[in-house]
């Protein structure tokens, strides 16, 4: 739907800050509860999982294309702590950010 696409676009453009359900609900014109239910029904994943996934995808690009430290990447993507970022990254990819970067660099050689 248009409202859910609008939320996805907002998330993509707001990876450098904390993204709150309340802000997305206001953007879509829905209550927080209705937005979370509608989002899950349309995308197959929860709003928080989607936000985490998109942030991890951006982190992968940063790990591949920059020399930013893991902490700098965590900070730039508005994770609460570097440890939480590492945990989210590992849960999503199966690798820590350092392992991912090393693996990617090896693959390019």
Secondary structure, 3 states (H helix, E strand, C coil): CHHHHHHHHHHHHCCCCCCCHHHHHHHHCCCHHHHHHHHHHHHCCCHHHHHHHHHHHHHHHHHHHCCCCHHHHHHHCCCCCHHHHHHHHHHHHCCCHHHHHHHHHHHHC
